[in-house]
Amino acid sequence: MPLFKLRVEVPDLELGRAASDIIENLTEPAPLAVTLFELHPPTFVAEAYFDEPPDLDEVKRRLAGRDGRLAEASIEEVPEQNWVALSQAALPPIAAGRFVVHGSHDRARFALRRLALEIEAGEAFGSGHNATTALCLEALDALARRRSFRRVLDLGCGSGVLAIAAARVAPAARVLATDSDPVAVATALDNARLNRVAGRLQVLDATGFRHPVLRRTQPFDLVLANVLPGPLIDLAPALRGATRSGSAVVLSGLLNHQAGEVAAAYCATGFRLLRRLQRSGWTALVVVRR
């Protein structure tokens, strides 16, 4: 039996997220899967798969109710046995600094590159196709060019892509990754094995710093936190306590207009702003513990 792919091309990530949210809330029929990826800056594409075709006019009406630029949607039929492969094959490799993030369909092209990371877009956030992940990878690459790290933490690791990248670029470091979502923890573990760093990367089911392993491993030389502005602000005091003078923290998951408030919170907590990176309406901040 065939499946049906709904596709919406949008002019920026904010509208892409809006389109994805609208599609995810469809119920008759409900989507089997929804993906959002960067086509070419700043354009994004939202895609969803259904086991029966949704009412395209109704979908367009709902999308246009959010923004008129979302009204152009299309549906095509795809063979059931190929829909996952087609979805993944649509995602091109992403270069971020020296890192290249790719799916299994590009394994042969990048298998011999030390800083190539194989991550499938799936249930856990962080395939590299989101601007915030790419910005974090760029920041990590720039930091690793200038210094070495012994203890690295990826807070809210999702797919584990940042922790895996840290394990690759800092082979002498002990790398911890945490997430409160069991799906993300399992996915990160699978990706660590796939990328041959499972022996140097420990994944924990934890929220914030409430885990004995995190307390024993402090202070961290580098923390990567690609989450949301509210949690980042709340974490500022704990991050100060978990780092030492000179430690670097990469903060992302921030729309451009949210970055100032987060930077101010960290500067008030004992950090200084080292660098600000921006792409497609999103910002990553690199701060250093005083």
BELPEJO-V450729 format. One record per residue. RES is the residue in one small letter. OMEGA is omega in degrees with one decimal (* if undefined). D_CENTER is the distance of its C-alpha to the mean C-alpha in Angstrom with 1 decimal. Layout:
# BELPEJO-V450729
((RES,OMEGA,D_CENTER) (RES,OMEGA,D_CENTER))
This chain:
# BELPEJO-V450729
((m,-178.3,32.9) (p,170.2,30.5) (l,-174.8,27.3) (f,-178.0,26.4) (k,173.6,23.4) (l,-176.8,22.9) (r,177.9,21.3) (v,176.4,20.7) (e,-173.7,20.0) (v,-172.9,19.2) (p,179.7,19.6) (d,-174.3,16.5) (l,-179.0,13.1) (e,177.2,14.9) (l,175.6,17.3) (g,177.4,14.9) (r,178.3,13.5) (a,178.8,17.2) (a,179.5,18.2) (s,179.8,15.7) (d,179.6,17.0) (i,-178.4,20.5) (i,-179.5,20.2) (e,-178.6,18.8) (n,174.5,21.9) (l,-176.5,24.3) (t,-175.8,26.8) (e,-2.0,29.5) (p,174.8,28.0) (a,178.9,24.6) (p,174.8,21.8) (l,-179.9,21.0) (a,177.8,17.4) (v,177.5,15.4) (t,176.4,12.7) (l,179.8,11.4) (f,-179.2,10.9) (e,179.4,12.2) (l,171.4,15.8) (h,-173.6,17.0) (p,2.3,16.4) (p,-173.1,16.7) (t,176.5,17.2) (f,177.5,14.8) (v,171.8,16.0) (a,178.5,15.8) (e,177.4,17.5) (a,179.6,19.0) (y,-177.4,21.4) (f,175.0,24.6) (d,169.4,27.6) (e,-172.2,29.9) (p,173.9,29.6) (p,176.6,28.8) (d,-173.8,31.2) (l,179.2,29.8) (d,179.3,32.0) (e,177.4,30.8) (v,179.1,27.1) (k,-180.0,28.0) (r,-179.8,29.9) (r,178.8,27.1) (l,-179.7,24.6) (a,176.7,27.4) (g,175.7,28.0) (r,179.6,24.7) (d,-177.7,25.2) (g,-179.2,27.7) (r,179.7,25.3) (l,-172.1,23.6) (a,-177.9,26.9) (e,178.1,26.6) (a,-180.0,25.3) (s,177.9,26.6) (i,173.6,27.1) (e,178.9,27.9) (e,177.3,29.1) (v,177.3,27.4) (p,-176.3,29.0) (e,-174.5,27.6) (q,-174.9,27.4) (n,-169.7,25.2) (w,178.6,22.6) (v,-179.8,19.7) (a,179.4,20.7) (l,179.4,21.0) (s,-178.8,17.6) (q,-177.9,15.9) (a,178.4,18.5) (a,-177.0,17.6) (l,179.8,14.3) (p,173.7,15.4) (p,-178.4,14.3) (i,176.2,12.2) (a,177.9,14.0) (a,-171.1,12.6) (g,177.5,15.6) (r,-177.9,17.2) (f,169.0,14.1) (v,178.1,14.0) (v,-175.0,11.3) (h,175.1,13.3) (g,-177.6,14.3) (s,-179.4,17.5) (h,179.0,19.5) (d,-175.0,19.2) (r,-176.0,19.9) (a,-178.0,23.4) (r,-168.8,22.5) (f,-172.1,20.3) (a,-175.6,21.5) (l,-179.7,23.7) (r,-175.6,21.2) (r,-176.7,20.4) (l,171.3,17.1) (a,-176.1,16.0) (l,178.8,13.1) (e,-178.1,13.5) (i,176.3,10.6) (e,170.0,11.4) (a,-176.3,9.6) (g,-173.5,10.9) (e,-178.0,11.3) (a,-177.3,8.4) (f,171.1,4.9) (g,176.1,2.7) (s,-175.6,5.8) (g,-178.2,5.9) (h,171.7,7.5) (n,-175.9,5.8) (a,-177.4,7.8) (t,177.7,6.1) (t,179.6,4.2) (a,178.7,7.7) (l,177.5,9.5) (c,178.0,8.7) (l,177.1,9.8) (e,179.9,12.8) (a,177.9,13.7) (l,-179.9,13.7) (d,-179.3,15.8) (a,179.1,18.1) (l,-176.9,18.7) (a,176.8,19.4) (r,-173.3,22.0) (r,-175.4,24.0) (r,177.5,24.0) (s,-178.2,23.5) (f,178.7,21.8) (r,-179.5,23.3) (r,-176.8,21.1) (v,177.4,17.3) (l,172.3,15.2) (d,-177.7,11.5) (l,-177.4,11.7) (g,-163.6,9.7) (c,-177.9,8.2) (g,-179.1,6.9) (s,-177.4,7.4) (g,-173.0,8.7) (v,-178.0,7.5) (l,178.3,8.2) (a,178.3,11.3) (i,177.6,12.4) (a,179.2,12.3) (a,178.9,14.3) (a,179.0,16.7) (r,-172.9,17.3) (v,178.6,18.0) (a,-171.5,19.9) (p,179.3,21.9) (a,-174.0,24.2) (a,165.1,21.7) (r,-175.0,21.2) (v,174.3,17.5) (l,175.8,16.6) (a,-179.4,13.5) (t,170.7,13.8) (d,178.4,12.7) (s,-179.6,15.2) (d,-179.3,14.2) (p,177.6,16.4) (v,179.4,14.5) (a,179.7,11.3) (v,179.6,14.0) (a,179.8,15.7) (t,179.4,12.9) (a,177.5,11.9) (l,178.2,15.7) (d,-179.2,16.1) (n,176.7,13.6) (a,177.2,15.3) (r,-179.2,18.6) (l,-177.6,17.7) (n,171.6,16.8) (r,175.9,19.9) (v,-175.9,18.7) (a,179.7,19.5) (g,-177.5,22.6) (r,-177.6,20.9) (l,178.7,17.8) (q,-179.4,18.5) (v,-176.1,16.2) (l,171.0,17.6) (d,-174.0,17.7) (a,173.2,17.9) (t,-178.7,17.5) (g,-178.2,17.6) (f,-176.6,20.2) (r,175.1,22.5) (h,-176.1,22.8) (p,179.1,25.8) (v,178.9,23.9) (l,-179.7,21.9) (r,-179.5,25.2) (r,-173.5,26.9) (t,-179.9,24.4) (q,0.2,24.4) (p,178.9,24.5) (f,175.6,21.3) (d,-177.1,21.4) (l,174.4,17.6) (v,176.9,15.0) (l,-176.6,11.3) (a,179.2,10.1) (n,-175.4,7.0) (v,-179.6,8.6) (l,-174.4,11.3) (p,-179.7,14.5) (g,177.1,17.0) (p,179.1,15.7) (l,178.7,15.2) (i,179.7,18.8) (d,-176.4,20.1) (l,-173.5,18.7) (a,179.6,20.4) (p,179.6,23.7) (a,178.5,22.3) (l,175.5,20.2) (r,-179.8,23.5) (g,-176.2,25.3) (a,-179.3,22.9) (t,177.4,23.1) (r,-178.8,26.1) (s,-179.1,27.5) (g,178.0,25.6) (s,179.8,22.3) (a,176.6,19.2) (v,176.5,16.3) (v,-175.8,13.1) (l,177.0,12.0) (s,-168.0,9.4) (g,-172.2,8.4) (l,165.3,11.8) (l,-175.0,13.8) (n,-175.2,16.5) (h,179.0,19.2) (q,-171.9,17.5) (a,-177.1,17.1) (g,-179.5,20.9) (e,180.0,21.2) (v,178.5,18.6) (a,-180.0,20.1) (a,179.7,23.5) (a,-179.2,22.7) (y,177.0,21.7) (c,178.8,24.7) (a,-175.4,26.9) (t,177.2,25.8) (g,176.4,26.6) (f,170.6,24.0) (r,-178.6,24.4) (l,-180.0,22.1) (l,-172.5,21.7) (r,174.9,19.5) (r,177.9,17.6) (l,-177.9,15.3) (q,175.8,14.8) (r,171.2,13.6) (s,177.5,14.2) (g,-178.3,14.9) (w,-177.0,12.1) (t,166.1,12.9) (a,178.8,12.0) (l,171.3,15.0) (v,178.9,16.5) (v,-178.2,19.3) (v,179.8,22.0) (r,179.3,24.1) (r,*,27.7))
